[in-house]
């Protein structure tokens, strides 16, 4: 068994703190072998029933990328319309995606029809299948940061539209569009906090004891 000493744990804390949602990327390419290595680390994530329901689609086609960015702009305009006044002005200034520059873009799906795992743990909580995918994304995020890369999660997309665009099986549920690459800038604090959208709140506000 490996021994994780105090120095390793301190570095792990740094990794957690510096894992940021990156939206601004340098155009430098990322070695495809490194991308595969990062996906292999994500594949080590825990999953309900050992189902490994994550499906990674490497989106390299320029036309598909262009169409998904057009879709984002359309959906984001509708999202902006939900706000009024100063909040709307602030929203309009936010950088919410890296679709225009991220060299690597990965659409992540949950295969809800997978037979792997034989359904263990899912009859009572079927949503754990997609939660397992989210765990894999979290692992990918940390692995990318450990290699000096940044990752951003674009959530302002309509799942059905992405599924049609990428022509994936109907049983695959869209979970995330990820932008991966070299960060243009480094910040310890979350961008939305820095932009004044929402400050972080103390952990104690989210702990309940019974």
C-alpha atoms as one frame of an Amber mdcrd trajectory, in Angstrom:
protein
   0.000   0.000   0.000   1.308   3.480  -0.814   2.013   5.822   2.076   0.527
   9.299   1.753   2.595  11.525   4.012   2.003  15.075   5.242   3.832  16.586
   2.263   1.581  14.704  -0.155  -1.541  15.764   1.749  -0.423  19.394   1.638
   0.026  19.142  -2.134  -3.407  17.536  -2.382  -4.927  20.517  -0.597  -3.203
  22.790  -3.123  -4.659  20.712  -5.951  -8.169  21.047  -4.542  -7.768  24.790
  -4.017  -6.329  25.464  -7.467  -8.883  23.368  -9.332 -10.793  26.144 -11.020
 -13.484  26.303 -13.686 -11.405  27.659 -16.576 -13.036  29.676 -19.352 -10.009
  31.416 -20.874  -7.541  29.188 -22.726  -4.353  29.589 -24.685  -4.615  28.095
 -28.186  -1.629  25.773 -27.590  -2.489  22.182 -28.524  -2.641  19.445 -25.907
  -0.808  16.187 -26.558  -3.436  13.574 -27.512  -1.574  10.992 -25.437  -1.968
  13.218 -22.373  -5.689  13.513 -23.070  -5.941   9.714 -23.141  -3.954   9.531
 -19.907  -6.336  11.974 -18.226  -9.353   9.998 -19.423  -7.759   6.841 -18.052
  -7.509   8.544 -14.653 -11.144   9.617 -14.892 -12.027   6.007 -15.669 -10.748
   5.056 -12.203 -13.673   6.896 -10.614 -16.132   4.954  -8.441 -19.469   4.051
 -10.015 -22.668   2.462  -8.810 -22.491  -1.309  -9.303 -19.111  -0.821 -11.007
 -21.130   0.207 -14.065 -18.659   2.768 -15.507 -21.537   4.534 -17.286 -19.465
   7.490 -18.539 -19.091   7.944 -22.276 -16.542  10.493 -23.517 -17.012  12.003
 -26.985 -13.924  13.855 -28.222 -15.389  16.595 -30.408 -12.742  17.441 -32.996
 -14.910  18.324 -35.996 -14.798  22.099 -36.540 -18.332  22.268 -37.920 -19.789
  20.502 -34.894 -17.861  22.842 -32.622 -19.141  25.857 -34.518 -22.713  24.635
 -34.261 -22.504  23.957 -30.539 -21.125  27.446 -29.932 -23.966  28.939 -31.965
 -26.358  26.914 -29.849 -24.709  28.185 -26.674 -25.100  31.797 -27.810 -28.782
  31.228 -28.483 -29.460  29.528 -25.155 -27.331  32.024 -23.265 -29.343  34.911
 -24.714 -32.482  33.309 -23.288 -30.741  32.853 -19.942 -29.751  36.524 -19.909
 -33.389  37.505 -20.475 -34.270  35.968 -17.084 -32.392  38.737 -15.271 -33.094
  42.427 -14.857 -31.156  45.544 -13.979 -27.659  45.316 -12.545 -27.810  41.517
 -12.324 -28.531  41.332 -16.071 -25.666  43.721 -16.833 -23.311  41.632 -14.710
 -24.470  38.399 -16.359 -23.823  39.886 -19.806 -20.206  40.595 -18.817 -19.478
  37.095 -17.501 -17.244  34.746 -19.448 -19.198  31.495 -19.222 -17.467  29.216
 -21.710 -14.247  28.513 -23.577 -15.822  27.123 -26.718 -14.060  29.638 -28.929
 -10.500  28.737 -27.905 -10.277  25.478 -25.950  -8.118  23.069 -28.003  -9.799
  19.973 -26.531 -13.562  19.660 -26.148 -15.229  16.616 -24.653 -18.931  15.890
 -24.428 -19.670  13.557 -21.536 -22.708  11.309 -21.475 -24.241   8.746 -19.144
 -25.207   5.474 -20.817 -28.506   4.853 -19.054 -28.966   1.546 -20.876 -25.643
   0.027 -19.866 -25.811  -3.581 -18.734 -22.523  -3.313 -16.916 -23.069  -3.519
 -13.182 -26.214  -5.669 -13.600 -28.332  -2.871 -12.132 -26.778  -3.133  -8.666
 -27.794  -0.176  -6.471 -29.912   1.471  -9.151 -33.507   0.270  -8.551 -33.797
   2.438  -5.427 -31.723   5.376  -6.679 -31.414   5.243 -10.490 -29.921   8.732
 -10.528 -26.708   7.302  -9.061 -25.795   6.214 -12.590 -25.398   9.841 -13.695
 -23.900  10.809 -10.368 -21.175   8.281 -11.113 -20.434  10.183 -14.321 -20.121
  13.398 -12.332 -17.543  11.690 -10.092 -15.531  10.785 -13.187 -15.681  14.407
 -14.341 -14.431  15.557 -10.945 -11.515  13.171 -11.188 -10.726  14.379 -14.703
 -10.785  17.977 -13.429  -8.234  17.268 -10.710  -6.026  15.188 -13.006  -5.982
  17.996 -15.570  -4.963  20.538 -12.926  -2.178  18.241 -11.722  -0.778  18.304
 -15.276  -0.962  22.092 -15.507  -4.121  22.090 -17.616  -7.439  23.775 -16.971
 -10.925  22.416 -17.465 -14.237  24.238 -17.791 -17.764  22.834 -17.654 -20.260
  24.431 -20.060 -23.755  23.855 -18.711 -25.666  26.405 -20.793 -26.607  23.897
 -23.487 -29.770  21.928 -24.160 -29.089  18.190 -23.717 -31.356  17.080 -26.552
 -29.705  19.463 -28.994 -26.214  18.237 -28.074 -27.287  14.616 -28.454 -28.639
  15.302 -31.934 -25.571  17.283 -32.936 -23.198  14.481 -31.950 -25.502  11.678
 -33.146 -25.111   9.575 -30.014 -27.465   6.740 -28.975 -30.822   7.860 -27.621
 -30.106   6.096 -24.327 -27.113   8.339 -23.652 -27.962  11.235 -21.330 -25.924
  14.398 -21.787 -24.104  15.432 -18.610 -21.385  17.928 -19.523 -19.523  19.719
 -22.284 -15.940  20.103 -21.112 -13.322  22.511 -22.436  -9.739  21.446 -21.762
  -6.460  23.227 -22.400  -3.718  25.459 -21.043  -5.158  28.264 -18.892  -4.591
  31.795 -20.116  -4.437  32.976 -16.495  -4.244  31.471 -13.030  -6.479  32.413
 -10.106  -6.971  30.844  -6.707 -10.480  32.267  -6.275 -13.484  31.199  -8.401
 -14.122  33.473 -11.374 -17.769  34.062 -10.447 -16.697  35.212  -6.997 -14.040
  37.476  -8.497 -16.613  38.943 -10.909 -19.017  39.702  -8.067 -21.694  37.193
  -9.069 -21.740  35.106  -5.886 -19.347  34.858  -2.953 -18.604  31.546  -1.299
 -20.303  30.971   2.033 -18.887  29.292   5.178 -18.961  25.513   5.320 -20.768
  25.659   8.672 -23.877  26.940   6.860 -24.085  23.615   5.003 -23.494  21.165
   7.854 -26.479  19.797   9.755 -26.170  17.573  12.823 -29.020  15.314  13.947
